[in-house]
Amino acid sequence: MTPLVTLNGLTRDFASGSGFLKPRRVMRAVDDVSLEIPHGSVTGVVGESGCGKSTLGRLVLRLLAATSGSVTYDGADIGSLSPAALRAMRRNMQMVFQDPYSAIDPRYTIGRAVLEPYQVQRVAVPDPKVRLAELMAMVGLNPSLATSFPHQLSGGQKQRVGIARALALNP
């Protein structure tokens, strides 16, 4: 059976700008990562702060372009997908960002933040209030928090909002 996700030699470099007396520097954030994630399995990426975990996640979703290497999702090379095909594929791929404080737009209510994937992916929600209540219940949040703003929630509640948002499209 084809693995769900295959990373082959995935590398990402970031370059700093050069200046008059400052040479251009290159920092390698992800270095030659290869792995396979089978269908139906869970794989965790662990490491200390700043080691490249979030960058790796962004590379897998092609939110960042790889310096070298490839990512295959369910047999398709995501590096070669058109923007429309990539958008459609991302419906099946979601990321829960590490920092719940910066992952939610402070201008959005919690309800709007949780339902945002439907808007971004241009997917109709038959009954938004019902779906919102389902998603919030799935992560242990009281649906009455839907009218709250991120600054009114604890860090743990914000993390749950991020998880609910990631689950919205049933990835």
FIKOLZA-1660 file (N, C-alpha, C; in steps of 0.1 Angstrom, whole numbers, plus 5000, padded with zeros to 4 digits):
% residues 171
   i   px   py   pz ch aa at
   1 5008 4988 5000  A  M  N
   1 5000 5000 5000  A  M CA
   1 5009 5013 5000  A  M  C
   2 5005 5022 4992  A  T  N
   2 5013 5035 4991  A  T CA
   2 5012 5042 5005  A  T  C
   3 5023 5048 5010  A  P  N
   3 5022 5055 5022  A  P CA
   3 5013 5068 5020  A  P  C
   4 5007 5073 5031  A  L  N
   4 4999 5085 5030  A  L CA
   4 5008 5097 5027  A  L  C
   5 5019 5098 5035  A  V  N
   5 5029 5109 5033  A  V CA
   5 5043 5103 5032  A  V  C
   6 5050 5108 5022  A  T  N
   6 5065 5104 5020  A  T CA
   6 5073 5117 5019  A  T  C
   7 5083 5118 5027  A  L  N
   7 5093 5129 5026  A  L CA
   7 5106 5123 5022  A  L  C
   8 5112 5129 5012  A  N  N
   8 5124 5123 5006  A  N CA
   8 5134 5134 5005  A  N  C
   9 5144 5134 5015  A  G  N
   9 5155 5144 5014  A  G CA
   9 5151 5158 5016  A  G  C
  10 5140 5161 5024  A  L  N
  10 5135 5174 5025  A  L CA
  10 5144 5183 5032  A  L  C
  11 5147 5194 5026  A  T  N
  11 5157 5204 5032  A  T CA
  11 5151 5218 5029  A  T  C
  12 5153 5227 5039  A  R  N
  12 5149 5241 5038  A  R CA
  12 5160 5250 5044  A  R  C
  13 5165 5259 5036  A  D  N
  13 5174 5269 5040  A  D CA
  13 5167 5283 5040  A  D  C
  14 5171 5291 5049  A  F  N
  14 5167 5305 5050  A  F CA
  14 5180 5314 5048  A  F  C
  15 5179 5324 5040  A  A  N
  15 5191 5333 5038  A  A CA
  15 5188 5346 5044  A  A  C
  16 5198 5352 5051  A  S  N
  16 5196 5365 5055  A  S CA
  16 5201 5375 5045  A  S  C
  17 5196 5386 5044  A  G  N
  17 5200 5396 5034  A  G CA
  17 5214 5401 5037  A  G  C
  18 5221 5404 5027  A  S  N
  18 5234 5409 5028  A  S CA
  18 5234 5425 5028  A  S  C
  19 5243 5431 5035  A  G  N
  19 5244 5445 5035  A  G CA
  19 5258 5450 5031  A  G  C
  20 5260 5462 5034  A  F  N
  20 5273 5469 5030  A  F CA
  20 5285 5461 5036  A  F  C
  21 5284 5459 5049  A  L  N
  21 5295 5452 5056  A  L CA
  21 5290 5438 5061  A  L  C
  22 5279 5434 5057  A  K  N
  22 5273 5422 5062  A  K CA
  22 5272 5411 5051  A  K  C
  23 5279 5400 5052  A  P  N
  23 5278 5390 5042  A  P CA
  23 5265 5383 5043  A  P  C
  24 5260 5377 5032  A  R  N
  24 5248 5369 5031  A  R CA
  24 5251 5356 5039  A  R  C
  25 5241 5353 5048  A  R  N
  25 5242 5340 5056  A  R CA
  25 5231 5331 5053  A  R  C
  26 5234 5318 5054  A  V  N
  26 5223 5308 5051  A  V CA
  26 5222 5299 5064  A  V  C
  27 5210 5298 5068  A  M  N
  27 5207 5289 5080  A  M CA
  27 5198 5278 5075  A  M  C
  28 5202 5266 5078  A  R  N
  28 5195 5254 5074  A  R CA
  28 5185 5250 5086  A  R  C
  29 5172 5251 5083  A  A  N
  29 5162 5249 5093  A  A CA
  29 5158 5234 5093  A  A  C
  30 5157 5228 5082  A  V  N
  30 5154 5214 5080  A  V CA
  30 5164 5208 5071  A  V  C
  31 5170 5197 5076  A  D  N
  31 5182 5191 5069  A  D CA
  31 5180 5176 5065  A  D  C
  32 5176 5174 5052  A  D  N
  32 5176 5161 5047  A  D CA
  32 5167 5151 5054  A  D  C
  33 5154 5155 5056  A  V  N
  33 5145 5146 5063  A  V CA
  33 5138 5137 5054  A  V  C
  34 5138 5124 5057  A  S  N
  34 5131 5114 5049  A  S CA
  34 5123 5105 5059  A  S  C
  35 5111 5103 5056  A  L  N
  35 5102 5094 5064  A  L CA
  35 5090 5091 5056  A  L  C
  36 5083 5080 5060  A  E  N
  36 5071 5076 5055  A  E CA
  36 5060 5075 5066  A  E  C
  37 5048 5080 5063  A  I  N
  37 5037 5079 5073  A  I CA
  37 5027 5070 5066  A  I  C
  38 5024 5058 5071  A  P  N
  38 5014 5049 5065  A  P CA
  38 5000 5055 5068  A  P  C
  39 4991 5051 5059  A  H  N
  39 4976 5054 5062  A  H CA
  39 4972 5049 5075  A  H  C
  40 4964 5057 5082  A  G  N
  40 4959 5052 5095  A  G CA
  40 4968 5053 5107  A  G  C
  41 4980 5058 5105  A  S  N
  41 4990 5059 5116  A  S CA
  41 4991 5073 5121  A  S  C
  42 4998 5074 5133  A  V  N
  42 5001 5087 5138  A  V CA
  42 5016 5088 5140  A  V  C
  43 5021 5099 5135  A  T  N
  43 5036 5101 5137  A  T CA
  43 5038 5115 5144  A  T  C
  44 5046 5114 5154  A  G  N
  44 5049 5127 5161  A  G CA
  44 5063 5132 5158  A  G  C
  45 5064 5145 5157  A  V  N
  45 5077 5151 5155  A  V CA
  45 5081 5158 5168  A  V  C
  46 5091 5155 5174  A  V  N
  46 5095 5161 5187  A  V CA
  46 5109 5167 5186  A  V  C
  47 5112 5176 5194  A  G  N
  47 5125 5183 5194  A  G CA
  47 5124 5195 5202  A  G  C
  48 5136 5201 5205  A  E  N
  48 5136 5213 5213  A  E CA
  48 5132 5225 5205  A  E  C
  49 5129 5236 5212  A  S  N
  49 5124 5248 5205  A  S CA
  49 5135 5253 5195  A  S  C
  50 5130 5256 5183  A  G  N
  50 5138 5261 5173  A  G CA
  50 5145 5251 5164  A  G  C
  51 5141 5238 5166  A  C  N
  51 5148 5228 5158  A  C CA
  51 5143 5225 5144  A  C  C
  52 5131 5231 5141  A  G  N
  52 5126 5230 5127  A  G CA
  52 5113 5222 5126  A  G  C
  53 5106 5219 5137  A  K  N
  53 5094 5211 5137  A  K CA
  53 5083 5219 5129  A  K  C
  54 5081 5231 5132  A  S  N
  54 5070 5239 5125  A  S CA
  54 5074 5241 5110  A  S  C
  55 5087 5243 5108  A  T  N
  55 5091 5245 5094  A  T CA
  55 5088 5232 5086  A  T  C
  56 5091 5221 5092  A  L  N
  56 5088 5208 5086  A  L CA
  56 5074 5207 5082  A  L  C
  57 5065 5210 5092  A  G  N
  57 5050 5210 5089  A  G CA
  57 5046 5219 5078  A  G  C
  58 5052 5231 5078  A  R  N
  58 5049 5240 5067  A  R CA
  58 5054 5235 5053  A  R  C
  59 5065 5228 5053  A  L  N
  59 5070 5222 5041  A  L CA
  59 5061 5211 5036  A  L  C
  60 5056 5203 5045  A  V  N
  60 5047 5192 5041  A  V CA
  60 5034 5197 5035  A  V  C
  61 5029 5208 5040  A  L  N
  61 5017 5214 5035  A  L CA
  61 5020 5224 5023  A  L  C
  62 5032 5225 5020  A  R  N
  62 5037 5235 5010  A  R CA
  62 5033 5249 5012  A  R  C
  63 5033 5252 5025  A  L  N
  63 5031 5266 5029  A  L CA
  63 5045 5273 5027  A  L  C
  64 5055 5265 5027  A  L  N
  64 5069 5270 5024  A  L CA
  64 5074 5261 5013  A  L  C
  65 5082 5266 5004  A  A  N
  65 5088 5258 4993  A  A CA
  65 5101 5252 4999  A  A  C
  66 5103 5239 4995  A  A  N
  66 5115 5233 5000  A  A CA
  66 5127 5237 4992  A  A  C
  67 5139 5238 4998  A  T  N
  67 5151 5241 4991  A  T CA
  67 5155 5229 4982  A  T  C
  68 5153 5217 4988  A  S  N
  68 5155 5205 4980  A  S CA
  68 5147 5194 4986  A  S  C
  69 5145 5183 4979  A  G  N
  69 5137 5172 4984  A  G CA
  69 5123 5172 4979  A  G  C
  70 5115 5163 4983  A  S  N
  70 5101 5162 4978  A  S CA
  70 5092 5157 4989  A  S  C
  71 5079 5160 4987  A  V  N
  71 5068 5156 4996  A  V CA
  71 5058 5150 4987  A  V  C
  72 5054 5137 4990  A  T  N
  72 5044 5130 4983  A  T CA
  72 5032 5128 4993  A  T  C
  73 5020 5131 4988  A  Y  N
  73 5008 5129 4996  A  Y CA
  73 4999 5120 4989  A  Y  C
  74 4997 5108 4994  A  D  N
  74 4988 5098 4988  A  D CA
  74 4992 5096 4973  A  D  C
  75 5005 5095 4971  A  G  N
  75 5010 5092 4958  A  G CA
  75 5012 5104 4948  A  G  C
  76 5008 5116 4952  A  A  N
  76 5009 5128 4944  A  A CA
  76 5021 5137 4949  A  A  C
  77 5030 5141 4941  A  D  N
  77 5040 5150 4944  A  D CA
  77 5035 5164 4946  A  D  C
  78 5034 5169 4958  A  I  N
  78 5028 5182 4961  A  I CA
  78 5036 5193 4955  A  I  C
  79 5048 5191 4952  A  G  N
  79 5057 5202 4947  A  G CA
  79 5053 5205 4932  A  G  C
  80 5046 5196 4926  A  S  N
  80 5043 5197 4911  A  S CA
  80 5028 5201 4909  A  S  C
  81 5021 5203 4920  A  L  N
  81 5007 5206 4919  A  L CA
  81 5004 5220 4915  A  L  C
  82 4994 5222 4907  A  S  N
  82 4989 5236 4904  A  S CA
  82 4983 5242 4917  A  S  C
  83 4982 5255 4917  A  P  N
  83 4976 5261 4929  A  P CA
  83 4962 5256 4932  A  P  C
  84 4954 5254 4922  A  A  N
  84 4940 5248 4924  A  A CA
  84 4941 5234 4929  A  A  C
  85 4949 5226 4924  A  A  N
  85 4951 5212 4929  A  A CA
  85 4956 5212 4943  A  A  C
  86 4966 5221 4946  A  L  N
  86 4971 5221 4959  A  L CA
  86 4960 5225 4969  A  L  C
  87 4952 5235 4966  A  R  N
  87 4941 5240 4974  A  R CA
  87 4932 5228 4977  A  R  C
  88 4928 5221 4967  A  A  N
  88 4919 5209 4969  A  A CA
  88 4926 5199 4978  A  A  C
  89 4939 5196 4976  A  M  N
  89 4945 5186 4984  A  M CA
  89 4947 5190 4999  A  M  C
  90 4948 5203 5001  A  R  N
  90 4950 5208 5015  A  R CA
  90 4937 5206 5023  A  R  C
  91 4926 5204 5017  A  R  N
  91 4914 5201 5025  A  R CA
  91 4916 5188 5033  A  R  C
  92 4925 5179 5029  A  N  N
  92 4928 5167 5036  A  N CA
  92 4940 5168 5045  A  N  C
  93 4946 5179 5045  A  M  N
  93 4958 5181 5053  A  M CA
  93 4957 5193 5062  A  M  C
  94 4959 5192 5075  A  Q  N
  94 4958 5203 5084  A  Q CA
  94 4969 5203 5093  A  Q  C
  95 4972 5215 5099  A  M  N
  95 4983 5216 5108  A  M CA
  95 4978 5223 5121  A  M  C
  96 4981 5219 5132  A  V  N
  96 4978 5226 5145  A  V CA
  96 4991 5233 5148  A  V  C
  97 4991 5246 5148  A  F  N
  97 5003 5254 5150  A  F CA
  97 5007 5254 5165  A  F  C
  98 5020 5254 5167  A  Q  N
  98 5025 5252 5181  A  Q CA
  98 5021 5264 5190  A  Q  C
  99 5021 5276 5186  A  D  N
  99 5018 5287 5194  A  D CA
  99 5003 5291 5193  A  D  C
 100 4995 5287 5203  A  P  N
 100 4981 5291 5202  A  P CA
 100 4978 5306 5203  A  P  C
 101 4988 5313 5208  A  Y  N
 101 4985 5328 5209  A  Y CA
 101 4986 5335 5196  A  Y  C
 102 4994 5330 5187  A  S  N
 102 4996 5337 5174  A  S CA
 102 4988 5329 5163  A  S  C
 103 4982 5318 5166  A  A  N
 103 4976 5310 5155  A  A CA
 103 4961 5315 5152  A  A  C
 104 4956 5323 5160  A  I  N
 104 4942 5327 5158  A  I CA
 104 4942 5343 5156  A  I  C
 105 4935 5347 5146  A  D  N
 105 4934 5362 5143  A  D CA
 105 4927 5368 5155  A  D  C
 106 4933 5378 5162  A  P  N
 106 4926 5384 5174  A  P CA
 106 4914 5391 5170  A  P  C
 107 4912 5395 5158  A  R  N
 107 4899 5402 5154  A  R CA
 107 4888 5393 5151  A  R  C
 108 4890 5379 5151  A  Y  N
 108 4880 5370 5148  A  Y CA
 108 4874 5365 5161  A  Y  C
 109 4861 5362 5161  A  T  N
 109 4855 5355 5172  A  T CA
 109 4860 5340 5171  A  T  C
 110 4858 5333 5182  A  I  N
 110 4862 5319 5182  A  I CA
 110 4854 5311 5171  A  I  C
 111 4841 5314 5170  A  G  N
 111 4833 5308 5160  A  G CA
 111 4838 5310 5146  A  G  C
 112 4841 5322 5143  A  R  N
 112 4846 5325 5130  A  R CA
 112 4860 5319 5127  A  R  C
 113 4868 5318 5137  A  A  N
 113 4881 5312 5136  A  A CA
 113 4880 5297 5133  A  A  C
 114 4871 5290 5140  A  V  N
 114 4869 5276 5138  A  V CA
 114 4863 5273 5125  A  V  C
 115 4854 5281 5120  A  L  N
 115 4848 5279 5107  A  L CA
 115 4856 5284 5095  A  L  C
 116 4867 5291 5098  A  E  N
 116 4875 5297 5087  A  E CA
 116 4879 5288 5076  A  E  C
 117 4883 5275 5079  A  P  N
 117 4887 5266 5068  A  P CA
 117 4876 5264 5057  A  P  C
 118 4864 5265 5061  A  Y  N
 118 4853 5264 5051  A  Y CA
 118 4854 5275 5041  A  Y  C
 119 4856 5287 5047  A  Q  N
 119 4857 5299 5038  A  Q CA
 119 4869 5299 5029  A  Q  C
 120 4881 5295 5035  A  V  N
 120 4893 5295 5028  A  V CA
 120 4893 5285 5017  A  V  C
 121 4887 5273 5020  A  Q  N
 121 4886 5262 5010  A  Q CA
 121 4874 5263 5001  A  Q  C
 122 4865 5274 5003  A  R  N
 122 4853 5276 4995  A  R CA
 122 4844 5264 4995  A  R  C
 123 4842 5259 5008  A  V  N
 123 4833 5247 5010  A  V CA
 123 4821 5252 5018  A  V  C
 124 4809 5249 5013  A  A  N
 124 4797 5253 5019  A  A CA
 124 4795 5244 5032  A  A  C
 125 4790 5251 5042  A  V  N
 125 4786 5244 5055  A  V CA
 125 4771 5244 5055  A  V  C
 126 4765 5232 5055  A  P  N
 126 4750 5232 5055  A  P CA
 126 4744 5240 5066  A  P  C
 127 4749 5237 5079  A  D  N
 127 4743 5244 5090  A  D CA
 127 4755 5248 5099  A  D  C
 128 4760 5260 5097  A  P  N
 128 4772 5265 5104  A  P CA
 128 4771 5264 5119  A  P  C
 129 4760 5268 5125  A  K  N
 129 4758 5267 5140  A  K CA
 129 4759 5253 5145  A  K  C
 130 4753 5244 5138  A  V  N
 130 4754 5230 5143  A  V CA
 130 4768 5224 5141  A  V  C
 131 4775 5227 5130  A  R  N
 131 4788 5222 5128  A  R CA
 131 4798 5229 5138  A  R  C
 132 4796 5241 5141  A  L  N
 132 4805 5248 5150  A  L CA
 132 4803 5242 5164  A  L  C
 133 4791 5239 5168  A  A  N
 133 4788 5232 5181  A  A CA
 133 4795 5219 5182  A  A  C
 134 4794 5211 5171  A  E  N
 134 4800 5198 5170  A  E CA
 134 4815 5199 5172  A  E  C
 135 4821 5208 5164  A  L  N
 135 4836 5209 5165  A  L CA
 135 4840 5213 5179  A  L  C
 136 4833 5222 5185  A  M  N
 136 4837 5227 5198  A  M CA
 136 4836 5216 5208  A  M  C
 137 4825 5208 5207  A  A  N
 137 4823 5197 5216  A  A CA
 137 4833 5186 5214  A  A  C
 138 4838 5184 5202  A  M  N
 138 4848 5174 5199  A  M CA
 138 4861 5177 5207  A  M  C
 139 4864 5189 5209  A  V  N
 139 4877 5193 5216  A  V CA
 139 4874 5198 5230  A  V  C
 140 4862 5196 5236  A  G  N
 140 4859 5199 5249  A  G CA
 140 4857 5214 5253  A  G  C
 141 4853 5221 5243  A  L  N
 141 4850 5235 5245  A  L CA
 141 4835 5237 5246  A  L  C
 142 4831 5246 5255  A  N  N
 142 4816 5249 5255  A  N CA
 142 4813 5258 5243  A  N  C
 143 4802 5254 5236  A  P  N
 143 4798 5262 5224  A  P CA
 143 4795 5276 5227  A  P  C
 144 4792 5280 5239  A  S  N
 144 4790 5294 5242  A  S CA
 144 4802 5303 5241  A  S  C
 145 4814 5297 5240  A  L  N
 145 4826 5304 5238  A  L CA
 145 4827 5309 5223  A  L  C
 146 4818 5305 5214  A  A  N
 146 4819 5309 5200  A  A CA
 146 4819 5324 5198  A  A  C
 147 4812 5331 5207  A  T  N
 147 4812 5346 5205  A  T CA
 147 4823 5353 5212  A  T  C
 148 4832 5346 5219  A  S  N
 148 4843 5351 5226  A  S CA
 148 4854 5355 5216  A  S  C
 149 4864 5363 5220  A  F  N
 149 4876 5366 5212  A  F CA
 149 4888 5359 5218  A  F  C
 150 4898 5357 5211  A  P  N
 150 4910 5349 5216  A  P CA
 150 4916 5354 5229  A  P  C
 151 4916 5367 5231  A  H  N
 151 4922 5372 5243  A  H CA
 151 4913 5369 5256  A  H  C
 152 4901 5364 5254  A  Q  N
 152 4893 5360 5265  A  Q CA
 152 4894 5345 5269  A  Q  C
 153 4903 5338 5262  A  L  N
 153 4905 5324 5264  A  L CA
 153 4919 5321 5270  A  L  C
 154 4920 5310 5277  A  S  N
 154 4933 5306 5282  A  S CA
 154 4941 5300 5271  A  S  C
 155 4954 5297 5273  A  G  N
 155 4962 5291 5263  A  G CA
 155 4958 5278 5259  A  G  C
 156 4953 5270 5269  A  G  N
 156 4948 5256 5266  A  G CA
 156 4935 5257 5257  A  G  C
 157 4926 5266 5260  A  Q  N
 157 4914 5268 5252  A  Q CA
 157 4918 5272 5238  A  Q  C
 158 4927 5281 5237  A  K  N
 158 4932 5285 5223  A  K CA
 158 4937 5273 5215  A  K  C
 159 4945 5265 5222  A  Q  N
 159 4950 5253 5215  A  Q CA
 159 4939 5244 5211  A  Q  C
 160 4929 5243 5218  A  R  N
 160 4917 5235 5214  A  R CA
 160 4910 5241 5203  A  R  C
 161 4909 5254 5202  A  V  N
 161 4904 5261 5190  A  V CA
 161 4911 5257 5178  A  V  C
 162 4925 5257 5179  A  G  N
 162 4933 5253 5168  A  G CA
 162 4931 5239 5163  A  G  C
 163 4929 5230 5173  A  I  N
 163 4926 5216 5170  A  I CA
 163 4912 5215 5163  A  I  C
 164 4902 5222 5168  A  A  N
 164 4888 5222 5162  A  A CA
 164 4889 5227 5148  A  A  C
 165 4897 5238 5146  A  R  N
 165 4898 5243 5132  A  R CA
 165 4905 5233 5123  A  R  C
 166 4915 5226 5128  A  A  N
 166 4922 5216 5120  A  A CA
 166 4912 5204 5116  A  A  C
 167 4903 5201 5125  A  L  N
 167 4894 5190 5123  A  L CA
 167 4881 5194 5114  A  L  C
 168 4879 5207 5112  A  A  N
 168 4867 5212 5105  A  A CA
 168 4864 5205 5092  A  A  C
 169 4874 5203 5084  A  L  N
 169 4872 5197 5071  A  L CA
 169 4874 5182 5070  A  L  C
 170 4874 5176 5082  A  N  N
 170 4876 5161 5083  A  N CA
 170 4888 5156 5075  A  N  C
 171 4900 5161 5079  A  P  N
 171 4912 5157 5071  A  P CA
 171 4915 5142 5074  A  P  C
% end
